[in-house]
Amino acid sequence: MPKTPHREKLLASIDNPKCKADILLLKEALEAYQIWISEIKSLQSKGKKRVFEMVKLLNKYKDFVEVDLIASRGSDFIKRQKGQLKLDNSILEEFLVYLISPDILDNLPKFDLEIGSQTAFMSLSFMPNNVNELDNKPNIIFKNKDQDFTIGKTVYYKFSSDDNFEKNKTIEGNLFLAVFATECKINYDKTMFQECAGTAQRLKQGCPIAKYFALVEYLDMIPEDCRLTEIDNVFLIRHTKRLPFEKRNHVDEIRKQHENFPISAEVIWNYVQEIQTFINAVWYDPDQALKRGSFV
């Protein structure tokens, strides 16, 4: 999966025949994207200051694409389908990639973490068709799910019913183990919350130490206590609810909401602190059980 999900979505939309009426608009967005990424990479600051400067650039770019281009000048098609095309929430997905940096986080491992949008491992099951199949190539069912943003590592595997790993009795491949996953949502309603709860549960079945968060721009539900689920937290990055139905297609209302409720640098910093805490943590050390006086 690319580490530039927003760029990929822009290029895919430019090549999409259904977006023909918006080609110039999309090319303008691509030029603005290149400037945005260049500005992020040129920052000289570190730590919290860098995050705050990055969020300022994020707001500037999102306002331009979502308000000045799509809402103001976009065709009816692109206004309706921007969610399906992932032109808006992929911006946040790509922004998160730049948070995983030694200029922001301490104690990053010496190897390169795999970050960004990934198809993450959930679980595996052995499903032989009958008793005779036990001596054949293992029949394994893998459950995976696309995640908007992850931190993890590819794991390579080989299973066989033969101790010499005879080729016709062996299955091999790889999976992506996400130890930290985040769902990025523009609007967040009760159904999405329940879907996230189910995803978090399945993710932690395959990797119990994993963390799962949601980053939400506009809330469209009554907040619930996520401690009743496997979701570690839901961050409301704009501190606001979704616009009422009758205002959602009015450019002036959209612009006013963006101006009054920009993405909060403080909330993004709180999210970064969750990543830092996770990186610093010893996820599990059984040798310390007697010292702790408990298994966990």
C-alpha positions in Angstrom: 0.0 0.0 0.0 1.3 3.5 -0.8 2.5 5.9 1.9 0.9 8.7 -0.2 -2.8 7.6 -0.1 -4.1 11.1 -0.8 -1.8 11.6 -3.8 -3.0 8.2 -5.1 -6.6 9.2 -4.8 -6.0 12.4 -6.6 -4.3 10.7 -9.5 -7.0 8.0 -9.6 -9.7 10.7 -9.8 -7.9 12.5 -12.5 -7.8 9.3 -14.5 -11.5 8.5 -13.7 -13.8 9.2 -16.7 -16.6 10.1 -14.4 -14.5 13.0 -13.1 -14.0 14.5 -16.5 -15.9 17.7 -15.6 -13.5 18.2 -12.7 -10.2 17.5 -14.3 -8.9 21.1 -14.0 -10.0 21.3 -10.4 -8.3 18.0 -9.6 -5.1 19.1 -11.2 -5.2 22.3 -9.2 -5.6 20.2 -6.1 -2.6 18.1 -7.1 -0.5 21.2 -7.5 -1.6 22.4 -4.0 -0.9 18.9 -2.6 2.7 19.1 -3.9 3.1 22.5 -2.2 1.6 21.2 1.0 4.0 18.2 1.2 6.9 20.4 0.3 6.1 22.7 3.2 5.8 19.9 5.7 9.2 18.5 4.6 10.8 22.0 4.9 9.8 22.5 8.5 12.8 22.9 10.8 11.0 22.6 14.2 10.7 19.5 16.4 8.3 18.0 18.9 5.1 19.7 19.8 6.0 22.9 17.9 6.4 20.8 14.7 3.1 19.1 15.2 1.3 22.5 15.7 3.0 23.8 12.5 2.0 20.7 10.6 -1.7 21.0 11.7 -1.7 24.7 10.5 -0.5 23.5 7.1 -3.1 20.7 7.2 -6.0 23.1 7.8 -4.8 25.4 5.1 -4.7 22.5 2.5 -8.0 20.9 3.6 -9.7 24.3 3.5 -8.5 24.9 0.0 -9.4 21.4 -1.4 -12.7 20.9 0.5 -14.1 24.5 0.5 -12.4 26.5 -2.3 -12.3 23.7 -4.8 -14.9 20.9 -4.2 -17.6 22.8 -2.4 -17.3 26.0 -4.4 -16.4 24.9 -7.9 -16.9 21.1 -8.0 -19.5 19.3 -10.2 -22.5 17.7 -8.5 -20.8 14.3 -9.1 -17.7 15.1 -7.2 -19.6 16.8 -4.4 -21.7 13.6 -4.0 -18.9 11.1 -4.5 -16.0 12.8 -2.7 -16.4 10.3 0.1 -16.3 7.3 -2.3 -13.4 8.8 -4.1 -11.7 9.3 -0.7 -10.6 12.8 -1.7 -11.3 14.3 1.7 -10.4 11.7 4.4 -7.3 10.5 2.6 -5.8 13.9 3.4 -5.8 13.1 7.0 -4.5 9.5 6.3 -1.4 11.0 4.5 -0.9 13.6 7.2 -0.6 10.9 9.9 2.4 9.3 8.0 4.5 12.5 8.7 3.8 12.2 12.4 6.0 9.1 12.6 9.3 10.9 12.6 12.3 11.3 14.9 11.6 15.0 14.8 8.4 14.3 16.7 8.7 10.9 18.4 11.4 9.5 20.7 12.7 6.0 20.8 11.6 4.9 17.3 13.2 1.5 16.5 16.3 1.3 14.4 14.5 -0.6 11.6 12.0 1.1 9.4 8.5 0.7 10.7 5.9 0.1 8.0 3.3 2.9 8.3 0.3 4.2 6.5 -2.7 2.6 4.9 -2.5 -1.2 5.0 -4.5 -4.4 4.8 -4.0 -5.6 8.3 -4.1 -9.1 9.7 -7.1 -9.9 12.0 -7.0 -13.7 12.5 -6.4 -17.0 10.9 -8.2 -20.4 11.2 -7.2 -23.9 10.1 -10.0 -25.4 8.0 -9.2 -28.9 6.8 -12.1 -30.3 4.7 -11.8 -33.8 6.2 -9.5 -36.0 8.2 -7.5 -37.0 5.1 -6.8 -33.4 4.4 -4.7 -33.2 7.6 -1.8 -34.7 5.6 -2.1 -32.3 2.7 -1.2 -28.6 2.3 -2.9 -26.8 5.3 -6.1 -25.1 4.4 -5.9 -21.7 6.2 -8.4 -18.9 6.2 -7.0 -15.5 6.8 -9.1 -12.5 7.9 -7.8 -9.1 6.9 -9.2 -5.6 6.8 -8.1 -2.3 5.2 -7.0 0.2 7.8 -6.6 3.9 7.1 -3.4 4.3 9.1 -1.2 1.7 10.8 2.1 1.2 12.4 3.4 -2.3 12.1 5.6 -4.9 10.3 5.2 -7.5 7.6 5.5 -11.0 9.0 6.4 -13.9 6.8 5.0 -17.4 7.4 5.3 -21.0 6.3 2.9 -23.8 7.4 3.3 -27.4 6.4 2.0 -30.9 7.2 5.5 -32.2 6.4 8.5 -31.7 8.7 10.8 -31.1 5.7 8.4 -28.6 4.3 7.7 -30.6 1.1 6.5 -28.1 -1.5 3.2 -29.7 -2.3 2.3 -29.9 1.4 3.4 -26.4 2.3 1.8 -23.0 2.2 3.8 -19.8 2.6 3.2 -16.1 2.3 3.1 -12.9 4.4 0.7 -10.8 6.4 0.8 -7.3 7.8 0.8 -7.1 11.6 -0.7 -3.8 12.7 0.2 -3.0 16.3 -1.3 0.5 16.1 -4.3 1.3 13.9 -6.4 4.3 13.3 -9.6 4.9 11.4 -10.0 8.4 9.8 -13.6 9.6 9.5 -15.0 12.8 8.2 -18.5 12.2 9.7 -18.9 9.7 12.5 -22.3 8.2 13.4 -23.6 5.3 15.6 -23.2 2.7 12.8 -19.6 3.8 12.1 -18.8 3.6 15.9 -20.2 0.1 16.0 -18.2 -0.9 13.0 -15.0 0.5 14.5 -15.8 -1.4 17.7 -16.1 -4.7 15.8 -12.9 -4.0 13.8 -11.0 -3.2 17.0 -12.2 -6.4 18.6 -11.1 -8.5 15.6 -7.8 -6.7 15.3 -7.0 -7.5 19.0 -7.9 -11.1 18.5 -5.0 -11.4 16.1 -2.7 -9.1 18.1 -3.8 -8.5 21.7 -1.3 -5.8 22.4 -2.6 -3.7 19.5 -4.1 -0.2 19.9 -7.0 1.1 17.9 -8.2 4.7 17.6 -10.5 6.8 15.5 -9.9 10.3 14.4 -13.2 12.1 13.6 -13.8 15.5 12.1 -17.6 15.9 12.5 -19.6 14.0 15.1 -23.0 12.7 14.1 -24.0 10.8 17.2 -24.2 11.1 21.0 -20.7 10.2 22.4 -20.4 6.8 24.0 -18.0 5.4 26.5 -15.5 3.6 24.3 -14.2 1.7 27.3 -17.2 -0.6 26.8 -15.6 -1.6 23.5 -12.1 -2.5 22.3 -11.7 1.0 20.8 -8.9 2.8 22.8 -10.3 6.3 22.1 -12.1 8.4 19.6 -10.5 11.8 19.0 -12.8 14.7 17.9 -10.3 16.7 16.0 -12.6 19.6 15.2 -14.6 19.8 18.4 -17.9 20.0 16.5 -20.9 18.2 15.2 -21.9 17.6 11.6 -23.7 20.4 9.9 -27.5 20.0 9.9 -28.9 18.4 6.7 -30.3 21.7 5.3 -26.8 23.4 5.6 -24.6 20.7 4.2 -24.6 21.8 0.6 -24.2 25.6 1.3 -20.7 26.8 0.6 -20.9 29.6 3.1 -22.0 27.3 5.9 -19.2 24.8 5.0 -16.6 27.6 4.9 -17.9 29.1 8.2 -17.6 25.7 9.9 -14.0 25.2 8.7 -13.1 28.7 10.0 -14.8 28.3 13.3 -13.7 24.7 14.0 -10.3 24.1 12.4 -8.6 20.8 13.2 -7.2 21.2 16.7 -3.5 21.0 17.0 -3.9 20.2 20.7 -6.1 17.1 20.0 -3.6 15.9 17.4 -0.9 16.4 19.9 -2.8 14.2 22.4 -3.1 11.5 19.7 0.7 11.8 19.1 1.2 11.3 22.9 -0.7 8.0 22.6 1.7 6.9 19.9 4.7 7.9 22.1 3.4 6.1 25.1 2.8 3.0 23.0 6.4 3.1 21.6 7.9 3.6 25.0 5.9 0.8 26.6 7.1 -2.7 27.3 4.1 -4.5 25.8 4.6 -7.7 27.8 7.4 -9.1 29.9 6.6 -12.4 31.7 10.0 -12.3 33.5 8.8 -9.3 35.5 5.7 -11.1 36.8 7.2 -12.1 40.2 8.5 -8.5 40.7 5.2 -7.0 39.8 3.2 -9.5 41.8 0.9 -10.1 38.9 0.8 -11.6 35.4 0.1 -8.3 33.7 
